[in-house]
Amino acid sequence: MNKLCIFTGTTIGGYVGWAIPDYFGWGFGWSFVISSVGSIVGVWAGWKLAQHLN
């Protein structure tokens, strides 16, 4: 369950982190950086969710 929640959080966080700068037209570099931050936040959120479910 832990790995599934982290994977899902990483996927959603990375996508949202990519979509926001892409929407504003900030370019590839900013999309990559903010997507990385979104993925890290997704790992944390997925881990917290898995801890709550266990």
PDB file of N, CA, C and O in Angstrom:
ATOM      1  N   MET A   1       0.823  -1.191   0.000  1.00  0.00           N
ATOM      2  CA  MET A   1       0.000   0.000   0.000  1.00  0.00           C
ATOM      3  C   MET A   1       0.869   1.258   0.000  1.00  0.00           C
ATOM      4  O   MET A   1       0.537   2.259  -0.635  1.00  0.00           O
ATOM      5  N   ASN A   2       1.973   1.186   0.716  1.00  0.00           N
ATOM      6  CA  ASN A   2       2.876   2.332   0.802  1.00  0.00           C
ATOM      7  C   ASN A   2       3.418   2.709  -0.572  1.00  0.00           C
ATOM      8  O   ASN A   2       3.412   3.883  -0.943  1.00  0.00           O
ATOM      9  N   LYS A   3       3.881   1.732  -1.318  1.00  0.00           N
ATOM     10  CA  LYS A   3       4.449   2.006  -2.641  1.00  0.00           C
ATOM     11  C   LYS A   3       3.392   2.523  -3.614  1.00  0.00           C
ATOM     12  O   LYS A   3       3.665   3.402  -4.432  1.00  0.00           O
ATOM     13  N   LEU A   4       2.196   1.975  -3.518  1.00  0.00           N
ATOM     14  CA  LEU A   4       1.120   2.421  -4.400  1.00  0.00           C
ATOM     15  C   LEU A   4       0.756   3.876  -4.133  1.00  0.00           C
ATOM     16  O   LEU A   4       0.575   4.650  -5.072  1.00  0.00           O
ATOM     17  N   CYS A   5       0.646   4.254  -2.863  1.00  0.00           N
ATOM     18  CA  CYS A   5       0.309   5.638  -2.526  1.00  0.00           C
ATOM     19  C   CYS A   5       1.418   6.591  -2.959  1.00  0.00           C
ATOM     20  O   CYS A   5       1.138   7.673  -3.473  1.00  0.00           O
ATOM     21  N   ILE A   6       2.671   6.199  -2.755  1.00  0.00           N
ATOM     22  CA  ILE A   6       3.780   7.051  -3.160  1.00  0.00           C
ATOM     23  C   ILE A   6       3.830   7.187  -4.676  1.00  0.00           C
ATOM     24  O   ILE A   6       4.053   8.282  -5.191  1.00  0.00           O
ATOM     25  N   PHE A   7       3.625   6.091  -5.394  1.00  0.00           N
ATOM     26  CA  PHE A   7       3.620   6.142  -6.858  1.00  0.00           C
ATOM     27  C   PHE A   7       2.509   7.052  -7.377  1.00  0.00           C
ATOM     28  O   PHE A   7       2.726   7.860  -8.280  1.00  0.00           O
ATOM     29  N   THR A   8       1.322   6.914  -6.799  1.00  0.00           N
ATOM     30  CA  THR A   8       0.200   7.741  -7.219  1.00  0.00           C
ATOM     31  C   THR A   8       0.458   9.214  -6.901  1.00  0.00           C
ATOM     32  O   THR A   8       0.181  10.086  -7.724  1.00  0.00           O
ATOM     33  N   GLY A   9       0.985   9.488  -5.719  1.00  0.00           N
ATOM     34  CA  GLY A   9       1.297  10.862  -5.351  1.00  0.00           C
ATOM     35  C   GLY A   9       2.348  11.474  -6.244  1.00  0.00           C
ATOM     36  O   GLY A   9       2.251  12.641  -6.623  1.00  0.00           O
ATOM     37  N   THR A  10       3.366  10.679  -6.585  1.00  0.00           N
ATOM     38  CA  THR A  10       4.413  11.167  -7.479  1.00  0.00           C
ATOM     39  C   THR A  10       3.852  11.482  -8.864  1.00  0.00           C
ATOM     40  O   THR A  10       4.186  12.507  -9.458  1.00  0.00           O
ATOM     41  N   THR A  11       3.012  10.608  -9.364  1.00  0.00           N
ATOM     42  CA  THR A  11       2.429  10.806 -10.692  1.00  0.00           C
ATOM     43  C   THR A  11       1.550  12.059 -10.730  1.00  0.00           C
ATOM     44  O   THR A  11       1.671  12.885 -11.635  1.00  0.00           O
ATOM     45  N   ILE A  12       0.673  12.190  -9.745  1.00  0.00           N
ATOM     46  CA  ILE A  12      -0.228  13.345  -9.719  1.00  0.00           C
ATOM     47  C   ILE A  12       0.553  14.632  -9.464  1.00  0.00           C
ATOM     48  O   ILE A  12       0.320  15.644 -10.125  1.00  0.00           O
ATOM     49  N   GLY A  13       1.473  14.593  -8.512  1.00  0.00           N
ATOM     50  CA  GLY A  13       2.264  15.785  -8.211  1.00  0.00           C
ATOM     51  C   GLY A  13       3.115  16.230  -9.386  1.00  0.00           C
ATOM     52  O   GLY A  13       3.220  17.424  -9.666  1.00  0.00           O
ATOM     53  N   GLY A  14       3.722  15.271 -10.075  1.00  0.00           N
ATOM     54  CA  GLY A  14       4.528  15.616 -11.242  1.00  0.00           C
ATOM     55  C   GLY A  14       3.701  16.182 -12.376  1.00  0.00           C
ATOM     56  O   GLY A  14       4.125  17.113 -13.060  1.00  0.00           O
ATOM     57  N   TYR A  15       2.515  15.616 -12.576  1.00  0.00           N
ATOM     58  CA  TYR A  15       1.660  16.123 -13.651  1.00  0.00           C
ATOM     59  C   TYR A  15       1.174  17.534 -13.352  1.00  0.00           C
ATOM     60  O   TYR A  15       1.207  18.407 -14.220  1.00  0.00           O
ATOM     61  N   VAL A  16       0.726  17.753 -12.124  1.00  0.00           N
ATOM     62  CA  VAL A  16       0.247  19.088 -11.755  1.00  0.00           C
ATOM     63  C   VAL A  16       1.393  20.094 -11.818  1.00  0.00           C
ATOM     64  O   VAL A  16       1.220  21.226 -12.269  1.00  0.00           O
ATOM     65  N   GLY A  17       2.571  19.658 -11.356  1.00  0.00           N
ATOM     66  CA  GLY A  17       3.738  20.532 -11.417  1.00  0.00           C
ATOM     67  C   GLY A  17       4.151  20.864 -12.837  1.00  0.00           C
ATOM     68  O   GLY A  17       4.728  21.925 -13.075  1.00  0.00           O
ATOM     69  N   TRP A  18       3.875  19.998 -13.768  1.00  0.00           N
ATOM     70  CA  TRP A  18       4.189  20.274 -15.179  1.00  0.00           C
ATOM     71  C   TRP A  18       3.098  21.134 -15.813  1.00  0.00           C
ATOM     72  O   TRP A  18       3.393  22.007 -16.629  1.00  0.00           O
ATOM     73  N   ALA A  19       1.848  20.893 -15.445  1.00  0.00           N
ATOM     74  CA  ALA A  19       0.728  21.566 -16.105  1.00  0.00           C
ATOM     75  C   ALA A  19       0.638  23.048 -15.749  1.00  0.00           C
ATOM     76  O   ALA A  19       0.260  23.865 -16.589  1.00  0.00           O
ATOM     77  N   ILE A  20       0.982  23.400 -14.512  1.00  0.00           N
ATOM     78  CA  ILE A  20       0.851  24.802 -14.095  1.00  0.00           C
ATOM     79  C   ILE A  20       1.764  25.721 -14.901  1.00  0.00           C
ATOM     80  O   ILE A  20       1.266  26.684 -15.485  1.00  0.00           O
ATOM     81  N   PRO A  21       3.082  25.475 -14.965  1.00  0.00           N
ATOM     82  CA  PRO A  21       3.912  26.382 -15.771  1.00  0.00           C
ATOM     83  C   PRO A  21       3.621  26.273 -17.269  1.00  0.00           C
ATOM     84  O   PRO A  21       3.795  27.243 -18.007  1.00  0.00           O
ATOM     85  N   ASP A  22       3.185  25.113 -17.711  1.00  0.00           N
ATOM     86  CA  ASP A  22       2.842  24.963 -19.124  1.00  0.00           C
ATOM     87  C   ASP A  22       1.623  25.813 -19.466  1.00  0.00           C
ATOM     88  O   ASP A  22       1.547  26.385 -20.553  1.00  0.00           O
ATOM     89  N   TYR A  23       0.691  25.893 -18.560  1.00  0.00           N
ATOM     90  CA  TYR A  23      -0.496  26.731 -18.765  1.00  0.00           C
ATOM     91  C   TYR A  23      -0.113  28.199 -18.927  1.00  0.00           C
ATOM     92  O   TYR A  23      -0.679  28.905 -19.761  1.00  0.00           O
ATOM     93  N   PHE A  24       0.841  28.651 -18.133  1.00  0.00           N
ATOM     94  CA  PHE A  24       1.269  30.045 -18.199  1.00  0.00           C
ATOM     95  C   PHE A  24       2.322  30.296 -19.277  1.00  0.00           C
ATOM     96  O   PHE A  24       2.705  31.443 -19.506  1.00  0.00           O
ATOM     97  N   GLY A  25       2.792  29.242 -19.939  1.00  0.00           N
ATOM     98  CA  GLY A  25       3.749  29.388 -21.020  1.00  0.00           C
ATOM     99  C   GLY A  25       5.156  29.727 -20.555  1.00  0.00           C
ATOM    100  O   GLY A  25       5.870  30.465 -21.234  1.00  0.00           O
ATOM    101  N   TRP A  26       5.564  29.199 -19.408  1.00  0.00           N
ATOM    102  CA  TRP A  26       6.878  29.520 -18.837  1.00  0.00           C
ATOM    103  C   TRP A  26       8.017  28.736 -19.454  1.00  0.00           C
ATOM    104  O   TRP A  26       9.175  29.029 -19.155  1.00  0.00           O
ATOM    105  N   GLY A  27       7.751  27.761 -20.293  1.00  0.00           N
ATOM    106  CA  GLY A  27       8.801  27.038 -20.987  1.00  0.00           C
ATOM    107  C   GLY A  27       9.183  25.721 -20.314  1.00  0.00           C
ATOM    108  O   GLY A  27       8.723  25.381 -19.224  1.00  0.00           O
ATOM    109  N   PHE A  28      10.044  25.005 -21.021  1.00  0.00           N
ATOM    110  CA  PHE A  28      10.431  23.662 -20.596  1.00  0.00           C
ATOM    111  C   PHE A  28      11.204  23.662 -19.280  1.00  0.00           C
ATOM    112  O   PHE A  28      10.963  22.810 -18.426  1.00  0.00           O
ATOM    113  N   GLY A  29      12.114  24.591 -19.107  1.00  0.00           N
ATOM    114  CA  GLY A  29      12.965  24.609 -17.910  1.00  0.00           C
ATOM    115  C   GLY A  29      12.162  24.753 -16.633  1.00  0.00           C
ATOM    116  O   GLY A  29      12.357  23.997 -15.681  1.00  0.00           O
ATOM    117  N   TRP A  30      11.256  25.724 -16.611  1.00  0.00           N
ATOM    118  CA  TRP A  30      10.434  25.916 -15.419  1.00  0.00           C
ATOM    119  C   TRP A  30       9.477  24.758 -15.220  1.00  0.00           C
ATOM    120  O   TRP A  30       9.207  24.365 -14.086  1.00  0.00           O
ATOM    121  N   SER A  31       8.961  24.209 -16.305  1.00  0.00           N
ATOM    122  CA  SER A  31       8.071  23.052 -16.178  1.00  0.00           C
ATOM    123  C   SER A  31       8.800  21.870 -15.552  1.00  0.00           C
ATOM    124  O   SER A  31       8.240  21.152 -14.724  1.00  0.00           O
ATOM    125  N   PHE A  32      10.043  21.677 -15.950  1.00  0.00           N
ATOM    126  CA  PHE A  32      10.826  20.575 -15.395  1.00  0.00           C
ATOM    127  C   PHE A  32      11.100  20.784 -13.909  1.00  0.00           C
ATOM    128  O   PHE A  32      10.965  19.854 -13.114  1.00  0.00           O
ATOM    129  N   VAL A  33      11.480  21.990 -13.540  1.00  0.00           N
ATOM    130  CA  VAL A  33      11.807  22.282 -12.139  1.00  0.00           C
ATOM    131  C   VAL A  33      10.573  22.154 -11.255  1.00  0.00           C
ATOM    132  O   VAL A  33      10.625  21.503 -10.212  1.00  0.00           O
ATOM    133  N   ILE A  34       9.481  22.760 -11.656  1.00  0.00           N
ATOM    134  CA  ILE A  34       8.271  22.724 -10.833  1.00  0.00           C
ATOM    135  C   ILE A  34       7.667  21.322 -10.820  1.00  0.00           C
ATOM    136  O   ILE A  34       7.062  20.927  -9.823  1.00  0.00           O
ATOM    137  N   SER A  35       7.818  20.569 -11.897  1.00  0.00           N
ATOM    138  CA  SER A  35       7.379  19.184 -11.906  1.00  0.00           C
ATOM    139  C   SER A  35       8.178  18.347 -10.910  1.00  0.00           C
ATOM    140  O   SER A  35       7.626  17.466 -10.250  1.00  0.00           O
ATOM    141  N   SER A  36       9.471  18.624 -10.804  1.00  0.00           N
ATOM    142  CA  SER A  36      10.300  17.913  -9.827  1.00  0.00           C
ATOM    143  C   SER A  36       9.846  18.220  -8.408  1.00  0.00           C
ATOM    144  O   SER A  36       9.753  17.323  -7.569  1.00  0.00           O
ATOM    145  N   VAL A  37       9.566  19.479  -8.147  1.00  0.00           N
ATOM    146  CA  VAL A  37       9.068  19.858  -6.818  1.00  0.00           C
ATOM    147  C   VAL A  37       7.708  19.204  -6.558  1.00  0.00           C
ATOM    148  O   VAL A  37       7.448  18.727  -5.453  1.00  0.00           O
ATOM    149  N   GLY A  38       6.857  19.183  -7.557  1.00  0.00           N
ATOM    150  CA  GLY A  38       5.560  18.525  -7.420  1.00  0.00           C
ATOM    151  C   GLY A  38       5.678  17.041  -7.151  1.00  0.00           C
ATOM    152  O   GLY A  38       4.889  16.478  -6.392  1.00  0.00           O
ATOM    153  N   SER A  39       6.657  16.406  -7.765  1.00  0.00           N
ATOM    154  CA  SER A  39       6.881  14.983  -7.522  1.00  0.00           C
ATOM    155  C   SER A  39       7.339  14.736  -6.088  1.00  0.00           C
ATOM    156  O   SER A  39       6.909  13.776  -5.449  1.00  0.00           O
ATOM    157  N   ILE A  40       8.208  15.605  -5.589  1.00  0.00           N
ATOM    158  CA  ILE A  40       8.676  15.459  -4.206  1.00  0.00           C
ATOM    159  C   ILE A  40       7.514  15.653  -3.233  1.00  0.00           C
ATOM    160  O   ILE A  40       7.380  14.906  -2.263  1.00  0.00           O
ATOM    161  N   VAL A  41       6.690  16.637  -3.490  1.00  0.00           N
ATOM    162  CA  VAL A  41       5.512  16.853  -2.646  1.00  0.00           C
ATOM    163  C   VAL A  41       4.568  15.649  -2.749  1.00  0.00           C
ATOM    164  O   VAL A  41       3.954  15.255  -1.758  1.00  0.00           O
ATOM    165  N   GLY A  42       4.453  15.070  -3.944  1.00  0.00           N
ATOM    166  CA  GLY A  42       3.617  13.882  -4.126  1.00  0.00           C
ATOM    167  C   GLY A  42       4.127  12.680  -3.361  1.00  0.00           C
ATOM    168  O   GLY A  42       3.333  11.897  -2.839  1.00  0.00           O
ATOM    169  N   VAL A  43       5.446  12.520  -3.284  1.00  0.00           N
ATOM    170  CA  VAL A  43       6.020  11.433  -2.493  1.00  0.00           C
ATOM    171  C   VAL A  43       5.644  11.626  -1.027  1.00  0.00           C
ATOM    172  O   VAL A  43       5.215  10.682  -0.364  1.00  0.00           O
ATOM    173  N   TRP A  44       5.804  12.834  -0.529  1.00  0.00           N
ATOM    174  CA  TRP A  44       5.481  13.119   0.864  1.00  0.00           C
ATOM    175  C   TRP A  44       3.992  12.887   1.142  1.00  0.00           C
ATOM    176  O   TRP A  44       3.633  12.259   2.137  1.00  0.00           O
ATOM    177  N   ALA A  45       3.133  13.397   0.260  1.00  0.00           N
ATOM    178  CA  ALA A  45       1.687  13.248   0.457  1.00  0.00           C
ATOM    179  C   ALA A  45       1.262  11.780   0.364  1.00  0.00           C
ATOM    180  O   ALA A  45       0.420  11.327   1.140  1.00  0.00           O
ATOM    181  N   GLY A  46       1.837  11.044  -0.573  1.00  0.00           N
ATOM    182  CA  GLY A  46       1.524   9.619  -0.684  1.00  0.00           C
ATOM    183  C   GLY A  46       1.977   8.837   0.528  1.00  0.00           C
ATOM    184  O   GLY A  46       1.280   7.931   0.982  1.00  0.00           O
ATOM    185  N   TRP A  47       3.130   9.177   1.051  1.00  0.00           N
ATOM    186  CA  TRP A  47       3.643   8.510   2.248  1.00  0.00           C
ATOM    187  C   TRP A  47       2.746   8.793   3.457  1.00  0.00           C
ATOM    188  O   TRP A  47       2.428   7.893   4.235  1.00  0.00           O
ATOM    189  N   LYS A  48       2.345  10.066   3.598  1.00  0.00           N
ATOM    190  CA  LYS A  48       1.444  10.421   4.710  1.00  0.00           C
ATOM    191  C   LYS A  48       0.098   9.716   4.580  1.00  0.00           C
ATOM    192  O   LYS A  48      -0.469   9.270   5.578  1.00  0.00           O
ATOM    193  N   LEU A  49      -0.411   9.614   3.368  1.00  0.00           N
ATOM    194  CA  LEU A  49      -1.677   8.915   3.161  1.00  0.00           C
ATOM    195  C   LEU A  49      -1.555   7.436   3.519  1.00  0.00           C
ATOM    196  O   LEU A  49      -2.441   6.876   4.164  1.00  0.00           O
ATOM    197  N   ALA A  50      -0.473   6.813   3.107  1.00  0.00           N
ATOM    198  CA  ALA A  50      -0.263   5.399   3.418  1.00  0.00           C
ATOM    199  C   ALA A  50      -0.130   5.193   4.922  1.00  0.00           C
ATOM    200  O   ALA A  50      -0.632   4.205   5.457  1.00  0.00           O
ATOM    201  N   GLN A  51       0.539   6.116   5.611  1.00  0.00           N
ATOM    202  CA  GLN A  51       0.643   6.001   7.067  1.00  0.00           C
ATOM    203  C   GLN A  51      -0.721   6.148   7.730  1.00  0.00           C
ATOM    204  O   GLN A  51      -1.005   5.491   8.731  1.00  0.00           O
ATOM    205  N   HIS A  52      -1.551   7.000   7.176  1.00  0.00           N
ATOM    206  CA  HIS A  52      -2.896   7.197   7.730  1.00  0.00           C
ATOM    207  C   HIS A  52      -3.771   5.969   7.491  1.00  0.00           C
ATOM    208  O   HIS A  52      -4.591   5.626   8.342  1.00  0.00           O
ATOM    209  N   LEU A  53      -3.613   5.307   6.358  1.00  0.00           N
ATOM    210  CA  LEU A  53      -4.438   4.155   6.028  1.00  0.00           C
ATOM    211  C   LEU A  53      -4.021   2.898   6.782  1.00  0.00           C
ATOM    212  O   LEU A  53      -4.835   1.996   6.980  1.00  0.00           O
ATOM    213  N   ASN A  54      -2.768   2.831   7.203  1.00  0.00           N
ATOM    214  CA  ASN A  54      -2.306   1.638   7.932  1.00  0.00           C
ATOM    215  C   ASN A  54      -2.682   1.705   9.334  1.00  0.00           C
ATOM    216  O   ASN A  54      -2.378   0.790  10.099  1.00  0.00           O
TER     217      ASN A  54
END
